[in-house]
Amino acid sequence: MVAPPIMAWGSSKKSPRHRPEEKQRYYLLPGQGGSSYRRKQRFIIKCAVAVGLAVSLLFALAIYFTERGPH
């Protein structure tokens, strides 16, 4: 069984000087965290898929024209 947390006197009220602290950030440059990081990752994946399709199409055309032979 888990014991309930112990509440100190007056812990439910915040002092008037209490300000929320800024969350800690562990990234060095803009775009390395949060929603901008996920957006950047989606962009990289889309570019990788597009480049992969283009390269495979070029290889397919090269193989097609080299194996077709003269008529």
C-alpha positions in Angstrom: 0.0 0.0 0.0 1.3 3.5 -0.9 1.2 6.1 1.8 -0.5 9.4 1.0 1.8 12.4 0.5 2.4 14.6 3.5 1.1 18.1 3.2 2.8 21.0 5.0 0.9 23.8 6.6 0.0 26.5 4.1 1.3 24.6 1.1 -2.0 25.0 -0.8 -1.5 28.8 -1.0 1.1 30.4 -3.2 3.0 33.4 -2.0 2.3 36.6 -3.9 6.0 36.7 -5.0 5.8 33.2 -6.5 6.5 33.2 -10.2 6.5 30.1 -12.4 10.0 29.1 -13.4 10.9 28.9 -17.1 11.2 25.3 -18.1 14.7 24.0 -18.6 15.8 23.6 -22.2 18.4 21.2 -23.3 19.0 22.2 -26.9 21.7 24.5 -28.3 20.2 26.1 -31.4 16.6 27.0 -32.5 14.7 24.1 -34.0 16.3 21.5 -31.7 13.4 20.9 -29.4 9.6 20.9 -29.0 7.2 21.2 -31.9 9.7 22.9 -34.2 11.9 19.8 -33.8 9.0 17.5 -34.8 8.2 19.7 -37.8 11.9 19.6 -38.9 11.9 15.8 -38.6 8.8 15.5 -40.7 10.4 17.8 -43.4 13.5 15.7 -43.4 11.5 12.4 -43.8 9.5 13.9 -46.6 12.6 15.0 -48.4 14.3 11.6 -47.9 11.3 9.8 -49.4 11.2 12.2 -52.4 14.9 11.8 -53.0 14.6 8.0 -52.7 11.8 7.9 -55.2 13.7 10.1 -57.7 16.8 8.0 -57.4 15.0 4.7 -57.8 13.1 6.1 -60.9 16.5 7.1 -62.4 17.9 3.7 -61.8 14.8 2.0 -63.2 15.0 4.1 -66.4 18.7 3.4 -66.8 18.2 -0.3 -66.4 15.2 -0.2 -68.8 17.1 1.6 -71.5 20.3 -0.5 -71.2 18.4 -3.8 -71.2 16.0 -2.9 -73.9 18.6 -3.4 -76.6 18.5 -2.1 -80.2 15.4 -2.7 -82.3 
